[in-house]
Amino acid sequence: ESATEDGERPTYSVATDNNYVPFEFIDQETDELVGFDIDLINAIAEEAGFDIEIEQMEFSGIVSAIPSGRFDIGIAGMTITEERKENIDFSQPYYDAGLILAVLEGSEEEISSIDDVDGKTVATRVGSTSEAYLEENTDANIEAFPEITEAYQSVLTGRADAVLYDKPNVEYYAETEGGGELVTVGDLLQGEQYGIAFPKGSELRDEVDEAMDNLKESGEFDEIYNKWFGG
Ligand code: GLN
């Protein structure tokens, strides 16, 4: 947190990830960090009148770094959960997501829903709500990778039987790098909402919520949403 004199624009540190399409990822052509979350936090900063310094790290690192106060803000498609709320304060929800299972094209009959994964190898990401879901609700062999793209690759190369992850990320990856070979099966398993993360008791949270209200009212939020998700 940066102490500032009156009138000076504060700079806040923002922890994010760079492996989570289309929320935060490296644009292959420009080599720049882009995505829905990146546009959103920049718009919020501009609206609220502060500067940001973005640091990229592994998703599970963000979940543990925010409670420590090492960063002022965390934005990384982070699901608001009761467990995380014990150590993290969240903004108002800004995106409705949920978990979906995906398999290699051609295996949809073998694994047509989450009921078919017991005894199978299911890939996911370390420290995610999907990892927790698999642990709590299935007898699958869970293979959790630091980066979700490694989990998708493991299904595409036949090392894992399925992948469980957030629907918007699965769908975006399937359409792009997945080359149509990764197909979703079954229903949305668990509705989830994303929130921006703050250390407990952070005064910045209300400021960010207010800025987000303004962006929602002005239509700027919808513009950013449509840029990444169509509509
Ligand atoms: N929404 C999921 C979670 O919070 C995954 C987020 C991510 O990989 N960036 O666990």
py3Dmol code that shows the C-alpha trace and the ligand (Angstrom):
import py3Dmol

protein = """\
ATOM      1  CA  GLU A   1       0.000   0.000   0.000  1.00  0.00           C
ATOM      2  CA  SER A   2       1.346   3.374  -0.866  1.00  0.00           C
ATOM      3  CA  ALA A   3       0.893   6.267   1.516  1.00  0.00           C
ATOM      4  CA  THR A   4       0.137   9.414  -0.426  1.00  0.00           C
ATOM      5  CA  GLU A   5      -0.156  13.068   0.280  1.00  0.00           C
ATOM      6  CA  ASP A   6      -3.358  14.806  -0.602  1.00  0.00           C
ATOM      7  CA  GLY A   7      -3.913  15.186  -4.293  1.00  0.00           C
ATOM      8  CA  GLU A   8      -1.316  12.656  -5.268  1.00  0.00           C
ATOM      9  CA  ARG A   9      -2.455   9.665  -7.260  1.00  0.00           C
ATOM     10  CA  PRO A  10      -1.778   6.487  -5.310  1.00  0.00           C
ATOM     11  CA  THR A  11      -0.291   3.409  -6.953  1.00  0.00           C
ATOM     12  CA  TYR A  12      -1.617   0.015  -5.912  1.00  0.00           C
ATOM     13  CA  SER A  13      -0.061  -3.363  -6.574  1.00  0.00           C
ATOM     14  CA  VAL A  14      -2.190  -5.872  -8.455  1.00  0.00           C
ATOM     15  CA  ALA A  15      -1.519  -9.599  -8.481  1.00  0.00           C
ATOM     16  CA  THR A  16      -2.755 -11.530 -11.482  1.00  0.00           C
ATOM     17  CA  ASP A  17      -2.046 -14.644 -13.489  1.00  0.00           C
ATOM     18  CA  ASN A  18      -1.120 -14.907 -17.184  1.00  0.00           C
ATOM     19  CA  ASN A  19      -2.477 -18.319 -18.093  1.00  0.00           C
ATOM     20  CA  TYR A  20      -6.232 -17.962 -17.940  1.00  0.00           C
ATOM     21  CA  VAL A  21      -7.962 -17.169 -21.246  1.00  0.00           C
ATOM     22  CA  PRO A  22      -9.758 -14.861 -21.824  1.00  0.00           C
ATOM     23  CA  PHE A  23      -9.385 -13.183 -18.422  1.00  0.00           C
ATOM     24  CA  GLU A  24      -5.597 -12.765 -18.256  1.00  0.00           C
ATOM     25  CA  PHE A  25      -3.177 -14.191 -20.783  1.00  0.00           C
ATOM     26  CA  ILE A  26      -0.248 -13.267 -22.993  1.00  0.00           C
ATOM     27  CA  ASP A  27      -1.212 -12.150 -26.487  1.00  0.00           C
ATOM     28  CA  GLN A  28       0.997 -14.271 -28.742  1.00  0.00           C
ATOM     29  CA  GLU A  29       1.416 -11.499 -31.286  1.00  0.00           C
ATOM     30  CA  THR A  30       2.153  -8.540 -29.050  1.00  0.00           C
ATOM     31  CA  ASP A  31       3.595 -10.477 -26.103  1.00  0.00           C
ATOM     32  CA  GLU A  32       1.445  -8.338 -23.822  1.00  0.00           C
ATOM     33  CA  LEU A  33      -0.745  -9.267 -20.903  1.00  0.00           C
ATOM     34  CA  VAL A  34      -4.361  -8.854 -22.040  1.00  0.00           C
ATOM     35  CA  GLY A  35      -7.852 -10.015 -21.123  1.00  0.00           C
ATOM     36  CA  PHE A  36     -11.171  -9.178 -19.551  1.00  0.00           C
ATOM     37  CA  ASP A  37      -9.744  -8.818 -16.030  1.00  0.00           C
ATOM     38  CA  ILE A  38      -6.891  -6.634 -17.287  1.00  0.00           C
ATOM     39  CA  ASP A  39      -9.282  -4.273 -19.083  1.00  0.00           C
ATOM     40  CA  LEU A  40     -11.596  -4.260 -16.067  1.00  0.00           C
ATOM     41  CA  ILE A  41      -8.951  -3.407 -13.471  1.00  0.00           C
ATOM     42  CA  ASN A  42      -7.517  -0.686 -15.716  1.00  0.00           C
ATOM     43  CA  ALA A  43     -10.984   0.826 -16.175  1.00  0.00           C
ATOM     44  CA  ILE A  44     -11.620   0.644 -12.422  1.00  0.00           C
ATOM     45  CA  ALA A  45      -8.284   2.317 -11.671  1.00  0.00           C
ATOM     46  CA  GLU A  46      -9.037   5.099 -14.097  1.00  0.00           C
ATOM     47  CA  GLU A  47     -12.539   5.573 -12.733  1.00  0.00           C
ATOM     48  CA  ALA A  48     -11.392   5.563  -9.093  1.00  0.00           C
ATOM     49  CA  GLY A  49      -8.312   7.692  -9.778  1.00  0.00           C
ATOM     50  CA  PHE A  50      -5.392   5.453  -8.903  1.00  0.00           C
ATOM     51  CA  ASP A  51      -2.507   3.846 -10.782  1.00  0.00           C
ATOM     52  CA  ILE A  52      -1.734   0.157 -10.786  1.00  0.00           C
ATOM     53  CA  GLU A  53       1.356  -1.971 -10.986  1.00  0.00           C
ATOM     54  CA  ILE A  54       0.575  -5.459 -12.229  1.00  0.00           C
ATOM     55  CA  GLU A  55       2.564  -8.489 -11.157  1.00  0.00           C
ATOM     56  CA  GLN A  56       2.037 -11.876 -12.799  1.00  0.00           C
ATOM     57  CA  MET A  57       2.160 -15.109 -10.840  1.00  0.00           C
ATOM     58  CA  GLU A  58       0.707 -18.592 -10.584  1.00  0.00           C
ATOM     59  CA  PHE A  59      -2.973 -18.633  -9.599  1.00  0.00           C
ATOM     60  CA  SER A  60      -2.492 -20.522  -6.316  1.00  0.00           C
ATOM     61  CA  GLY A  61       0.172 -17.966  -5.380  1.00  0.00           C
ATOM     62  CA  ILE A  62      -2.374 -15.163  -5.654  1.00  0.00           C
ATOM     63  CA  VAL A  63      -4.802 -16.932  -3.338  1.00  0.00           C
ATOM     64  CA  SER A  64      -2.066 -17.169  -0.696  1.00  0.00           C
ATOM     65  CA  ALA A  65      -0.427 -13.778  -1.348  1.00  0.00           C
ATOM     66  CA  ILE A  66      -3.564 -11.650  -0.954  1.00  0.00           C
ATOM     67  CA  PRO A  67      -4.221 -12.533   2.711  1.00  0.00           C
ATOM     68  CA  SER A  68      -0.572 -11.711   3.535  1.00  0.00           C
ATOM     69  CA  GLY A  69      -1.091  -8.131   2.350  1.00  0.00           C
ATOM     70  CA  ARG A  70       1.793  -8.388  -0.109  1.00  0.00           C
ATOM     71  CA  PHE A  71      -0.498  -6.997  -2.810  1.00  0.00           C
ATOM     72  CA  ASP A  72      -3.302  -4.454  -2.580  1.00  0.00           C
ATOM     73  CA  ILE A  73      -5.511  -6.126  -5.180  1.00  0.00           C
ATOM     74  CA  GLY A  74      -5.862  -9.576  -6.751  1.00  0.00           C
ATOM     75  CA  ILE A  75      -7.772 -10.141  -9.973  1.00  0.00           C
ATOM     76  CA  ALA A  76      -7.597 -13.536 -11.637  1.00  0.00           C
ATOM     77  CA  GLY A  77     -11.015 -14.992 -12.334  1.00  0.00           C
ATOM     78  CA  MET A  78     -11.061 -15.831  -8.664  1.00  0.00           C
ATOM     79  CA  THR A  79     -14.218 -17.521  -7.467  1.00  0.00           C
ATOM     80  CA  ILE A  80     -15.811 -16.093  -4.345  1.00  0.00           C
ATOM     81  CA  THR A  81     -15.998 -19.007  -1.881  1.00  0.00           C
ATOM     82  CA  GLU A  82     -16.879 -19.190   1.816  1.00  0.00           C
ATOM     83  CA  GLU A  83     -13.483 -20.705   2.532  1.00  0.00           C
ATOM     84  CA  ARG A  84     -11.556 -17.932   0.776  1.00  0.00           C
ATOM     85  CA  LYS A  85     -13.745 -15.311   2.457  1.00  0.00           C
ATOM     86  CA  GLU A  86     -12.149 -16.287   5.759  1.00  0.00           C
ATOM     87  CA  ASN A  87      -8.871 -14.706   4.571  1.00  0.00           C
ATOM     88  CA  ILE A  88      -9.879 -12.493   1.652  1.00  0.00           C
ATOM     89  CA  ASP A  89     -12.366  -9.655   1.186  1.00  0.00           C
ATOM     90  CA  PHE A  90     -14.077  -9.749  -2.210  1.00  0.00           C
ATOM     91  CA  SER A  91     -15.582  -7.022  -4.347  1.00  0.00           C
ATOM     92  CA  GLN A  92     -19.114  -7.361  -5.636  1.00  0.00           C
ATOM     93  CA  PRO A  93     -19.364 -10.285  -8.086  1.00  0.00           C
ATOM     94  CA  TYR A  94     -18.365  -9.293 -11.624  1.00  0.00           C
ATOM     95  CA  TYR A  95     -18.672 -12.484 -13.659  1.00  0.00           C
ATOM     96  CA  ASP A  96     -20.933 -15.555 -13.487  1.00  0.00           C
ATOM     97  CA  ALA A  97     -19.042 -18.755 -14.177  1.00  0.00           C
ATOM     98  CA  GLY A  98     -19.189 -22.399 -13.107  1.00  0.00           C
ATOM     99  CA  LEU A  99     -17.438 -25.716 -13.612  1.00  0.00           C
ATOM    100  CA  ILE A 100     -17.654 -27.937 -16.672  1.00  0.00           C
ATOM    101  CA  LEU A 101     -16.042 -31.219 -17.671  1.00  0.00           C
ATOM    102  CA  ALA A 102     -14.286 -31.657 -21.033  1.00  0.00           C
ATOM    103  CA  VAL A 103     -12.814 -34.652 -22.861  1.00  0.00           C
ATOM    104  CA  LEU A 104     -10.953 -35.390 -26.063  1.00  0.00           C
ATOM    105  CA  GLU A 105     -13.253 -35.459 -29.074  1.00  0.00           C
ATOM    106  CA  GLY A 106     -14.406 -39.034 -29.542  1.00  0.00           C
ATOM    107  CA  SER A 107     -14.453 -39.923 -25.843  1.00  0.00           C
ATOM    108  CA  GLU A 108     -17.828 -38.345 -25.122  1.00  0.00           C
ATOM    109  CA  GLU A 109     -19.490 -41.733 -24.750  1.00  0.00           C
ATOM    110  CA  GLU A 110     -16.944 -43.092 -22.320  1.00  0.00           C
ATOM    111  CA  ILE A 111     -17.163 -39.986 -20.157  1.00  0.00           C
ATOM    112  CA  SER A 112     -20.461 -38.209 -20.723  1.00  0.00           C
ATOM    113  CA  SER A 113     -20.732 -36.549 -17.314  1.00  0.00           C
ATOM    114  CA  ILE A 114     -19.072 -36.191 -13.927  1.00  0.00           C
ATOM    115  CA  ASP A 115     -20.722 -39.508 -12.927  1.00  0.00           C
ATOM    116  CA  ASP A 116     -18.257 -41.322 -15.213  1.00  0.00           C
ATOM    117  CA  VAL A 117     -14.969 -40.036 -13.804  1.00  0.00           C
ATOM    118  CA  ASP A 118     -14.428 -42.349 -10.833  1.00  0.00           C
ATOM    119  CA  GLY A 119     -11.187 -44.237 -11.389  1.00  0.00           C
ATOM    120  CA  LYS A 120     -10.314 -42.021 -14.363  1.00  0.00           C
ATOM    121  CA  THR A 121      -7.564 -39.427 -14.480  1.00  0.00           C
ATOM    122  CA  VAL A 122      -8.973 -35.925 -14.381  1.00  0.00           C
ATOM    123  CA  ALA A 123      -6.670 -32.968 -14.939  1.00  0.00           C
ATOM    124  CA  THR A 124      -7.161 -29.569 -13.356  1.00  0.00           C
ATOM    125  CA  ARG A 125      -5.266 -26.694 -11.781  1.00  0.00           C
ATOM    126  CA  VAL A 126      -3.621 -26.508  -8.367  1.00  0.00           C
ATOM    127  CA  GLY A 127      -5.541 -24.539  -5.763  1.00  0.00           C
ATOM    128  CA  SER A 128      -8.662 -24.108  -7.899  1.00  0.00           C
ATOM    129  CA  THR A 129     -12.303 -24.630  -7.052  1.00  0.00           C
ATOM    130  CA  SER A 130     -12.244 -27.483  -9.599  1.00  0.00           C
ATOM    131  CA  GLU A 131      -9.554 -29.298  -7.655  1.00  0.00           C
ATOM    132  CA  ALA A 132     -11.661 -28.946  -4.487  1.00  0.00           C
ATOM    133  CA  TYR A 133     -14.778 -30.102  -6.354  1.00  0.00           C
ATOM    134  CA  LEU A 134     -13.038 -33.245  -7.619  1.00  0.00           C
ATOM    135  CA  GLU A 135     -11.693 -34.040  -4.147  1.00  0.00           C
ATOM    136  CA  GLU A 136     -15.057 -33.598  -2.490  1.00  0.00           C
ATOM    137  CA  ASN A 137     -17.371 -35.141  -5.069  1.00  0.00           C
ATOM    138  CA  THR A 138     -15.531 -37.838  -7.023  1.00  0.00           C
ATOM    139  CA  ASP A 139     -13.143 -40.766  -6.782  1.00  0.00           C
ATOM    140  CA  ALA A 140     -11.158 -39.621  -9.805  1.00  0.00           C
ATOM    141  CA  ASN A 141      -7.366 -39.671  -9.877  1.00  0.00           C
ATOM    142  CA  ILE A 142      -6.766 -35.961  -9.733  1.00  0.00           C
ATOM    143  CA  GLU A 143      -3.807 -34.530 -11.604  1.00  0.00           C
ATOM    144  CA  ALA A 144      -3.463 -30.867 -10.674  1.00  0.00           C
ATOM    145  CA  PHE A 145      -1.068 -28.687 -12.687  1.00  0.00           C
ATOM    146  CA  PRO A 146       0.211 -25.204 -11.792  1.00  0.00           C
ATOM    147  CA  GLU A 147      -0.999 -23.940 -15.174  1.00  0.00           C
ATOM    148  CA  ILE A 148      -4.387 -24.878 -16.612  1.00  0.00           C
ATOM    149  CA  THR A 149      -2.999 -25.102 -20.153  1.00  0.00           C
ATOM    150  CA  GLU A 150      -0.912 -28.063 -18.961  1.00  0.00           C
ATOM    151  CA  ALA A 151      -4.139 -29.768 -17.875  1.00  0.00           C
ATOM    152  CA  TYR A 152      -5.694 -29.226 -21.312  1.00  0.00           C
ATOM    153  CA  GLN A 153      -2.532 -30.476 -23.019  1.00  0.00           C
ATOM    154  CA  SER A 154      -2.620 -33.577 -20.901  1.00  0.00           C
ATOM    155  CA  VAL A 155      -6.128 -34.391 -22.197  1.00  0.00           C
ATOM    156  CA  LEU A 156      -5.228 -33.504 -25.794  1.00  0.00           C
ATOM    157  CA  THR A 157      -2.244 -35.866 -25.685  1.00  0.00           C
ATOM    158  CA  GLY A 158      -4.229 -38.668 -24.049  1.00  0.00           C
ATOM    159  CA  ARG A 159      -2.429 -38.694 -20.708  1.00  0.00           C
ATOM    160  CA  ALA A 160      -5.534 -37.604 -18.807  1.00  0.00           C
ATOM    161  CA  ASP A 161      -9.097 -38.757 -19.509  1.00  0.00           C
ATOM    162  CA  ALA A 162     -10.820 -35.471 -18.788  1.00  0.00           C
ATOM    163  CA  VAL A 163     -10.323 -31.954 -17.494  1.00  0.00           C
ATOM    164  CA  LEU A 164     -12.537 -30.053 -15.067  1.00  0.00           C
ATOM    165  CA  TYR A 165     -12.429 -26.287 -15.097  1.00  0.00           C
ATOM    166  CA  ASP A 166     -14.310 -23.005 -15.346  1.00  0.00           C
ATOM    167  CA  LYS A 167     -16.690 -23.016 -18.318  1.00  0.00           C
ATOM    168  CA  PRO A 168     -15.603 -19.703 -19.901  1.00  0.00           C
ATOM    169  CA  ASN A 169     -11.962 -20.790 -19.804  1.00  0.00           C
ATOM    170  CA  VAL A 170     -12.660 -24.295 -21.142  1.00  0.00           C
ATOM    171  CA  GLU A 171     -14.788 -22.943 -23.967  1.00  0.00           C
ATOM    172  CA  TYR A 172     -12.339 -20.222 -24.981  1.00  0.00           C
ATOM    173  CA  TYR A 173      -9.400 -22.614 -24.907  1.00  0.00           C
ATOM    174  CA  ALA A 174     -11.349 -25.299 -26.807  1.00  0.00           C
ATOM    175  CA  GLU A 175     -12.131 -22.838 -29.592  1.00  0.00           C
ATOM    176  CA  THR A 176      -8.620 -21.432 -29.837  1.00  0.00           C
ATOM    177  CA  GLU A 177      -5.583 -23.516 -28.887  1.00  0.00           C
ATOM    178  CA  GLY A 178      -7.717 -26.639 -28.398  1.00  0.00           C
ATOM    179  CA  GLY A 179      -8.414 -26.648 -32.138  1.00  0.00           C
ATOM    180  CA  GLY A 180     -11.874 -28.131 -31.618  1.00  0.00           C
ATOM    181  CA  GLU A 181     -10.495 -31.376 -30.197  1.00  0.00           C
ATOM    182  CA  LEU A 182     -11.555 -30.639 -26.658  1.00  0.00           C
ATOM    183  CA  VAL A 183     -15.311 -30.999 -26.113  1.00  0.00           C
ATOM    184  CA  THR A 184     -17.405 -30.213 -23.062  1.00  0.00           C
ATOM    185  CA  VAL A 185     -19.683 -32.906 -21.633  1.00  0.00           C
ATOM    186  CA  GLY A 186     -22.499 -32.853 -19.074  1.00  0.00           C
ATOM    187  CA  ASP A 187     -24.063 -29.932 -17.263  1.00  0.00           C
ATOM    188  CA  LEU A 188     -22.597 -26.950 -15.509  1.00  0.00           C
ATOM    189  CA  LEU A 189     -21.592 -28.556 -12.206  1.00  0.00           C
ATOM    190  CA  GLN A 190     -21.409 -25.665  -9.837  1.00  0.00           C
ATOM    191  CA  GLY A 191     -22.394 -22.061 -10.390  1.00  0.00           C
ATOM    192  CA  GLU A 192     -19.660 -19.666  -9.307  1.00  0.00           C
ATOM    193  CA  GLN A 193     -19.065 -15.929  -9.272  1.00  0.00           C
ATOM    194  CA  TYR A 194     -15.780 -14.102  -9.658  1.00  0.00           C
ATOM    195  CA  GLY A 195     -14.732 -11.297  -7.353  1.00  0.00           C
ATOM    196  CA  ILE A 196     -11.743  -8.985  -7.071  1.00  0.00           C
ATOM    197  CA  ALA A 197      -9.678  -9.933  -4.026  1.00  0.00           C
ATOM    198  CA  PHE A 198      -8.352  -7.734  -1.207  1.00  0.00           C
ATOM    199  CA  PRO A 199      -6.563  -8.358   2.071  1.00  0.00           C
ATOM    200  CA  LYS A 200      -9.033  -8.526   4.979  1.00  0.00           C
ATOM    201  CA  GLY A 201     -10.159  -5.096   6.108  1.00  0.00           C
ATOM    202  CA  SER A 202      -8.820  -3.306   3.020  1.00  0.00           C
ATOM    203  CA  GLU A 203     -10.385   0.116   2.564  1.00  0.00           C
ATOM    204  CA  LEU A 204      -9.786  -0.128  -1.148  1.00  0.00           C
ATOM    205  CA  ARG A 205     -12.610  -2.616  -1.581  1.00  0.00           C
ATOM    206  CA  ASP A 206     -15.380  -0.005  -1.233  1.00  0.00           C
ATOM    207  CA  GLU A 207     -13.606   2.317  -3.642  1.00  0.00           C
ATOM    208  CA  VAL A 208     -13.354  -0.456  -6.229  1.00  0.00           C
ATOM    209  CA  ASP A 209     -16.991  -1.442  -5.726  1.00  0.00           C
ATOM    210  CA  GLU A 210     -18.075   2.143  -6.248  1.00  0.00           C
ATOM    211  CA  ALA A 211     -15.993   2.438  -9.412  1.00  0.00           C
ATOM    212  CA  MET A 212     -17.484  -0.834 -10.653  1.00  0.00           C
ATOM    213  CA  ASP A 213     -21.010   0.496  -9.985  1.00  0.00           C
ATOM    214  CA  ASN A 214     -20.164   3.536 -12.103  1.00  0.00           C
ATOM    215  CA  LEU A 215     -18.747   1.407 -14.930  1.00  0.00           C
ATOM    216  CA  LYS A 216     -21.870  -0.751 -14.878  1.00  0.00           C
ATOM    217  CA  GLU A 217     -24.093   2.319 -15.023  1.00  0.00           C
ATOM    218  CA  SER A 218     -22.149   4.066 -17.767  1.00  0.00           C
ATOM    219  CA  GLY A 219     -22.112   1.003 -20.023  1.00  0.00           C
ATOM    220  CA  GLU A 220     -18.320   0.742 -19.949  1.00  0.00           C
ATOM    221  CA  PHE A 221     -18.483  -2.546 -18.080  1.00  0.00           C
ATOM    222  CA  ASP A 222     -20.736  -3.999 -20.808  1.00  0.00           C
ATOM    223  CA  GLU A 223     -18.372  -2.749 -23.488  1.00  0.00           C
ATOM    224  CA  ILE A 224     -15.465  -4.612 -21.898  1.00  0.00           C
ATOM    225  CA  TYR A 225     -17.645  -7.684 -21.395  1.00  0.00           C
ATOM    226  CA  ASN A 226     -18.773  -7.712 -25.014  1.00  0.00           C
ATOM    227  CA  LYS A 227     -15.239  -7.244 -26.269  1.00  0.00           C
ATOM    228  CA  TRP A 228     -14.214 -10.557 -24.702  1.00  0.00           C
ATOM    229  CA  PHE A 229     -17.415 -12.573 -24.635  1.00  0.00           C
ATOM    230  CA  GLY A 230     -19.444 -11.182 -27.511  1.00  0.00           C
ATOM    231  CA  GLY A 231     -23.046 -10.144 -27.103  1.00  0.00           C
TER     232      GLY A 231
END
"""
ligand_1 = """\
10
LIG
N -12.254 -19.662 -10.779
C -11.318 -20.663 -10.401
C -10.921 -20.515 -8.959
O -11.121 -19.488 -8.384
C -10.077 -20.700 -11.294
C -9.397 -19.379 -11.478
C -8.109 -19.386 -12.291
O -7.534 -20.403 -12.682
N -7.612 -18.244 -12.569
O -10.436 -21.424 -8.377
"""
view = py3Dmol.view(width=600, height=400)
view.addModel(protein, "pdb")
view.setStyle({"model": 0}, {"cartoon": {"style": "trace"}})
view.addModel(ligand_1, "xyz")
view.setStyle({"model": 1}, {"stick": {}})
view.zoomTo()
view.show()
